Amino acid sequence: MDQAAPLPSRRGVLVGAALTAVPYVLLPGTRAAARPQAPDHPGAEWHPATGANYTASNRPRGHPVDRVIIHVAQTTFAGTLSIFRNPRKQVSAHYVVRSADGHVAQSVREADIAWHAGNWDYNRRGIGIEHEGWVDQPSYFTDAVYEESARLTAAICARHGIPRNRTHIIGHHEVPGSDHTDPGRHWDWKRYMRLVRDSA
């Protein structure tokens, strides 16, 4: 025979009422994670990727960070950020650099693993920087892009103890198993590496 459910106690009613008064953003699994965060790189603007497009981690404790991977997005700055916000795309990078003025956006924390290299080991151990533009349109590789991206790369290297050389600062096309060609033949590696080394 079924027993009738007991009536809630006065204490239970009060606890339930108190819980309904807790702000929504303080409950686990809510929008608290979507609140604006301070970027890892000074001067960068926070434009978060959707959590479906990267892996939360605790680098460098969980995985060492030992390389920076240079990409060219094959789209605009705004288009790149839009892709990172789209959960169906399954792709992200830590940073995006705008062509016109070198403005830097951060989409994934450096402690987390962005999905940019197409190789899990390189994703796990790398920081990805996307650059607005197309590999076959060198007009996108402006002075501002080279200068601000080099400052960003130098700062990442300083934060993580990464040597400032071509062994540890690579193009997407140099990732094992990659079918990408970026940053492409128009990317001036000599200039870029000189700027990285000269950045304080």
Secondary structure, DSSP 4 states (H G I P E B T S, - for coil): -PPPPPPPPHHHHHHHHHHHHS-GGGSTTSGGGGS----SSTT-EE-PPPGGGEE---TTTSS---EEEEEE-SB-HHHHHHHHH-TTT----SEEE-TTT--EEE-S-TTSEE--SSSHHHHHHEEEEEESB-TT-GGGS-HHHHHHHHHHHHHHHHHHT--SSTTTEEEGGGSTT----TT-TTS-HHHHHHHHHH--
